[in-house]
Amino acid sequence: MAENVENVQIEAGWKAVLADEFRQPYFAAIKTYLVEQKNAGKVIYPPGPLIFNAFNQTPFDRVKVIILGQDPYHNPGEAMGLCFSVPKGKKIPPSLINIYTEINRDLGLPMPTHGDLTAWAAQGVLLLNAMLTVEANQPASHQKIGWQTFTDAVIRHISVEKEGVVFLLWGKFAQSKQPLIDEMKHYVLTAPHPSPLAGNGFQGCGHFSRTNELLEKQGRTPVDWSVL
């Protein structure tokens, strides 16, 4: 049974753009799977109201930069529906520390004391995970339930319906989405993943200053990458 679009709690602009996706059988199957898992006693992150947080914090008409992650954090209280972001009061994850370190090197901004990236999202930075949910303590556990069909469609819609968006693709997984992007209309910046497991290749990428240069070239407001 297809999902009733009106029941999807997502920002109005996204709801209009993605209406056809919400009506697809695969989307109904995602919802059914999540309900079954919860009924079986499984803990799913992020909490239901935050599954579409990236879209609600960054309305479709404001998207100007995309950072693409893989799946949500799987430890208690960390996942908040924004890739790489954790709520204030939670320990800053290693990948985010490396992102902050590069921002400090690239722009001279001070190291933040928390990991909440909502301020970026409010400026038009879509912090999109390819999978929007995960089972507690089971990384990549929802990789094959249909989320990638949905988020691939999100990327395609942005590619087709917008212009001049800066896509930041870090690591091989994110870079596998590059064929979905029309590079005649948009900008794609690639780098190794910021995870310590990927070595130090992310450091020196300069993506934050470069993103702002590309935005300013279009007459758009640059991103304030500081996290206060």
Order of alpha helices (4+ residues) and beta strands (2+ residues): alpha-alpha-alpha-beta-alpha-beta-alpha-alpha-beta-beta-alpha-beta-alpha-beta-alpha
